[in-house]
């Protein structure tokens, strides 16, 4: 059965989450180092094929008041490149609070947000984005 993935696109890392096959629940999947659009898109393409992904949800950052930030434009540029290479639907989802929620979640699990854990924060942020999107479909 098809699955969804979510991306928390950052300048240094891209957190990825994946849904179950129903899809109802999101789980952390992996974090990749952002070495440019092409390597990131190549990795995403591999995940799509391996995991039978039918939709990509990309977290769209903005300022807290909803206005576009410089990072919004970077993510939109990435999405444009992704759309040129991938034929499945790509949707965006408001990610304004996902990183803060991810840090809070990890603190509740007694995992410090150290340099080694930043990849985990990115995965958790992607999981929060995907779960929010899945919940919005209900």
Buried (B, 14 or more C-beta within 10 A) or exposed (E): EEBBBBBBBBEEBBBBBBBEEEBEBBEBBBBBEBEEBEEBBEBBBEBBEEBEBBBBBBBBBBEEEEEEBEBBEBBEEBBEBBEEEBEBEBEBBBBBEBBEBBBEBBEEEEBEBEEEBBBBBBBBBBBBBBBBBBEEEE
